[in-house]
Amino acid sequence: MKKLTLFILLGLFCLTTNAQNRTYWQQHVDYTMEIDVDAEKHQYSGKQTLVYTNNSPDVLERVYYHLYFNAFQPGSMMDIRSRTIADPDRRVGDRIAGLSKDEIGYQRVKSLTQDGKAVDYETDGTILVVELNEPIQPGASTTFKMEWDAQVPLQIRRSGWNNAEGVEFSMSQWYPKLSEYDFQGWHPNPYVGREFHGVFGDFDVKISIDKNYVLGGTGVLQNPNEIGYGYEEEGAEVNRPRGDKMTWHFKAENVIDFFWGADPDFKHVIAQVPNGPKLHFLYQQPAVVEGASDEQNAQYTQNWEQLVDYTIGAFEYANEHFGEYPYPQYTNLQGGDGGMEYPMGTLITGGRSLGSLVGVMVHEMYHSWFQNVLATNESLLEWMDEGFTSYASAETMDHLFNQNSDFPYAGSYRGYYSLVESGMEEPMTTHADHYETNFAYGRAAYSKGAVFLGQMEYIIGKEDFRNGMLNYHKEWKMKHPTALDFLSIMEKESGMILDWYYEYFVQTTKTIDYGITSVIGNDNRTSVKIERIDLMPMPLDVVVEYEDGSSELFYIPLRVMRGEKPNETDKKRTVLADWPWVEPSYTMTINKAASSIKTITIDPSQRLADINRENNSFDVSAMLND
């Protein structure tokens, strides 16, 4: 009995310790793939060798693959979801339901072995369920070999042939991809058009296709002098093989996915980021956007030419402010249905104004920081990818176009306010696939996610926030950080307790609303009453502007923070007593007569996401003159 009791206590101790300080691990994959493309039929055959290393402490008896192309068939989950959701993505709508036999997508597994022996598998929509012959033990590796046939769907969402601008192949989610297994278990999410999660690994990919196609994508081309098209080494003679096809050989190390695109009309331009990656640009020359005039197409081509310098500037800014890009190259490739990020590059549509083209490039580029390098589970933590990307994009665009805005994130805050006003908000802990509307998903992931960072800066101060963002990249690059991992970085940097902020802003839909409700003064002293009208507590910056033109900052920390941010301004600052969050109101005292005060304003920086800013300012001089 004593031994049993000791065993139970030890087990409880280990569970508690593991919950508080989980030992980090991540799985690893090595893909070797050869595909042979029939460009005319939009089909290809594939061979894949996958070495999977189980770095988890668990024994794995089953694995799952994603078969994304199977979503582009009438009756698929993506089709049904798009036709039943209240506000479908206009790019999808009911288009899948109308696909013909030669327009649908599919990935059909012909054979699969584990360490040389056939295994049982079953295709369930976009998921392949594989029952292993031999469980994969902790620390062990196993080798899967697969052969499959595929048909590329007509371009609808991300992947496909013949997109709206006439690009022939946008090849994303194109291969059977092993699902991620992490501390939360397997993540074989059926593909309904939202987000992704991937295993870090190495890719060795050979693509055989008609000689007149120009390719680009993830990875570094291994046979540039055989290929040419601008990839050849300087001064080298291009020696293409005989025959109608040639094989493009790419390698990429430590990435979570692999994409490529191809078109016979691509122009290929190369540029170099100082102390950074080599940049590749592949776009149609001349531009052939459907419905565009010759003048518009000429402008689109000119915009791509200008995009080169803007991309260099964006990388330089990102490397300095958000951590250095770790890969040797990055590719901006025209294709897809808007903008979609992948490791070492992106698919973006090209028929855009210059500002729009640069904007989509910057946004997708930052996904290489917040989804492909800091590879959070985008399906569960979409706001940590889309929101952080939106935040970084806003200030980078402000920098690139010399806008010198005091608050470049205003658009994200407006998006969040519109979500609150709509009454459709859901907690940001909602899985990306399971938001009730696309509107709620988009505003939460992109807008509220960016506001999360804006308010983090407001809470801990600009310097600690900036250092925290760099340390987040340094500590968690090439890993899968969670929200609590990010929070831990910011707590270490600031010395504050921040769990309350995450719990309120991420796990609930509670909102912030503070108001100045009364100002009472005499010749020597002025009392200001502030009320917390809505449920979410926050620290407050209160600026008092005096009649003589001077101003003063009063800072009210939250007691639950257990700390104070440094003074971010050149104003005199008075730190007041902590505000306990249970108190609905707070009275602050200004040791000056009310007649000397012009206005009192809560958070003039506008970083506090107060849903009603009309009660944030009090015009004292107007009150006294009434």
Salt bridges, closest charged atoms under 4 A:
ASP30 OD1 - HIS28 NE2 3.39
ASP36 OD1 - LYS245 NZ 2.80
ASP79 OD1 - ARG83 NE 2.79
ASP89 OD2 - ARG91 NH2 2.88
ASP89 OD2 - ARG157 NE 3.60
GLU131 OE2 - ARG62 NH2 2.90
ASP149 OD2 - LYS110 NZ 3.98
GLU168 OE2 - HIS42 NE2 2.98
GLU180 OE2 - HIS480 NE2 2.96
ASP182 OD1 - HIS187 NE2 2.81
ASP182 OD2 - HIS197 NE2 3.22
ASP204 OD1 - HIS249 NE2 2.70
ASP204 OD2 - LYS251 NZ 3.93
ASP257 OD2 - LYS177 NZ 3.48
ASP337 OD1 - ARG91 NH1 3.80
ASP337 OD2 - ARG157 NH1 2.77
GLU341 OE1 - HIS367 NE2 3.46
GLU364 OE1 - HIS367 NE2 3.95
ASP385 OD1 - HIS367 ND1 2.64
GLU386 OE1 - HIS363 NE2 3.27
GLU386 OE1 - HIS367 NE2 3.22
GLU395 OE1 - ARG466 NH2 2.57
GLU425 OE2 - LYS448 NZ 2.70
ASP433 OD2 - HIS431 ND1 3.89
GLU457 OE1 - ARG607 NH1 3.00
ASP485 OD2 - ARG22 NH2 2.97
GLU531 OE2 - LYS529 NZ 3.99
ASP541 OD2 - LYS565 NZ 2.86
GLU552 OE2 - LYS572 NZ 3.65
GLU568 OE1 - LYS565 NZ 2.86
GLU568 OE1 - ARG607 NH2 2.83
ASP603 OD2 - ARG613 NH2 3.67
